[in-house]
Amino acid sequence: MKKFYCDRCGEEITEALKILPSYAETISMEAKKELFILAQSLEKMDFCKECMAEIVDFARHKNSCDECVQQMMDESAMLQESDGETGHDTL
């Protein structure tokens, strides 16, 4: 029995979901080439239902995880304050 793990969150999953692009007949050959290049990085990835739902929601509505973004901003601010207090320069 093969085990699957979500390539986004790392959770073990029983059924892997894939992102498969559709090559619409109405797009140009150049657009198809660009889509093919972008899709190559996704073709071997497996996702759980929750992560797939978040990916689709982001693609359709451009809703990033507000809590995640805020957490990254807070952590970045704390690191900058910490570097300022200790006198370390950041690159």
Helices and strands as residue ranges (DSSP letters): E 4-5, E 12-13, H 29-40, H 49-61, H 66-86
